[in-house]
Amino acid sequence: MKRFPIIFCLIMLSLALDSCKNSKDKPKGEEPAIEQQQQPIVEVDTMVLRKQTFQKQLLCNGRLEAVNKAELQCSKPGEILQSVNVVNGQHVAKGALLCVADTRARQAELDKARHDLEKARVELQDKLISLGYDGDVTKAPADVLHRAEIVSGYYTAKYQLQEARNNLAECQLRAPFSGRIANLEARAHQPGNKFATLIDDAFFEVDFKILEAELALVRRGQAVKVSPYVNDKAVFGGVVTEINPTVDDKGMVSVTARVHNSSGRLMDGMNVKVVVENAVQGMFVVPKEAVVERDGYNVIFTYNKETHRAVWTYVDILYSNLGSYAITGCARKDTEIHQGDIVITSGNLNLADDTEVTIRKQ
């Protein structure tokens, strides 16, 4: 019984040795082949490098303010308003009736002034008759007529009637110019004080600041582009109207431009981006997507038509605007770019030098 475990161990050892021998004797060709994955060819977009005009841009922030804006007051503070004829945001024409105050007291004054004028006219005729003119005012000399009007009270009554008419007209508040109603405070059947703000939203002024060193790039009459932050795709044209000839303690100069609210989407007090453009001739211009950073240098990839591969090229950026770069060869790497080079404009982040690419069909 003691010999049985020894025999069992010998048998297992023999089987293990045979297994190792068979593994060593197996030809190498019978080993499982490792499949090599083929790298996919990258599809890219390209452009032909040409010298063109580059729009050098100054990017600034500003705030819109209406060129014409009026704080409208009710005729007399504390008077009850009979009606309010507008709402916030409503556009009104010049002369439009905005509100009407209580007219009863002033209408009574007008009626009394008319009665007083009739009474004074009778007294004037009596005075002229006493002077021998039979009440015909056209026959009396001017100096006599003027004296008679004063003595009879006709002159004063006529003045009071005109004043009563003006007071009644003041019960109506009318728009001094065309514009849009804002900050409406008045309510019908309540005492009125401040009525609303009237804003002419056809044109706005925008104040923005530039660096003292950038002053040479801005002049009166220069075109600017204005975009609201809420919708930077909406672009409005404007013109520089003022340049304040003073540099503040931060080295900034204030500039004012006037903007035409062509679509009516601009609003008073809106925060906007202001772009001042200057044309620079003879630049190699590429979209920003065409330039990537590698090892601290700016790089573009050009397309080799013979090998169908991307070629790594160092460049320097001369100017930048919202969507493009003006580039040239890299001075530190002694590289050059030439007119007619085919520049890859998409997929650059996934490219390396000598990567096989194919041009995407348009």
Stockholm file with secondary structure:
# STOCKHOLM 1.0

chainA/1-362         MKRFPIIFCLIMLSLALDSCKNSKDKPKGEEPAIEQQQQPIVEVDTMVLRKQTFQKQLLCNGRLEAVNKAELQCSKPGEILQSVNVVNGQHVAKGALLCVADTRARQAELDKARHDLEKARVELQDKLISLGYDGDVTKAPADVLHRAEIVSGYYTAKYQLQEARNNLAECQLRAPFSGRIANLEARAHQPGNKFATLIDDAFFEVDFKILEAELALVRRGQAVKVSPYVNDKAVFGGVVTEINPTVDDKGMVSVTARVHNSSGRLMDGMNVKVVVENAVQGMFVVPKEAVVERDGYNVIFTYNKETHRAVWTYVDILYSNLGSYAITGCARKDTEIHQGDIVITSGNLNLADDTEVTIRKQ
#=GR chainA/1-362 SS CTHHHHHHHHHHHHHHHHHHHHHHHSCGGGSCCCCCCCCCCEEECEEECCEEEEEEEEEEEEEEEEEEEEEEECSSTTCBEEEECCCTTCEECTTCEEEEECCHHHHHHHHHHHHHHHHHHHHHHHHHHHTTSTTCTTTSCHHHHHHHHHHHTHHHHHHHHHHHHHHHHTTEEECSSSEEEESCCCCTTSBCSEEEEEEEEEEEEEEEEEEGGGGGGCCTTCEEEEEETTCTTCCEEEEEEEEEEEECTTSEEEEEEEEECSSSCCCTTCEEEEEEEEEEEEEEEEEGGGCEEETTEEEEEEEETTTTEEEEEEEEEEEECSSEEEEEECTTTTCCCCTTCEEECSSGGGCCTTCBEEECCC
#=GC SS_cons         CTHHHHHHHHHHHHHHHHHHHHHHHSCGGGSCCCCCCCCCCEEECEEECCEEEEEEEEEEEEEEEEEEEEEEECSSTTCBEEEECCCTTCEECTTCEEEEECCHHHHHHHHHHHHHHHHHHHHHHHHHHHTTSTTCTTTSCHHHHHHHHHHHTHHHHHHHHHHHHHHHHTTEEECSSSEEEESCCCCTTSBCSEEEEEEEEEEEEEEEEEEGGGGGGCCTTCEEEEEETTCTTCCEEEEEEEEEEEECTTSEEEEEEEEECSSSCCCTTCEEEEEEEEEEEEEEEEEGGGCEEETTEEEEEEEETTTTEEEEEEEEEEEECSSEEEEEECTTTTCCCCTTCEEECSSGGGCCTTCBEEECCC
//
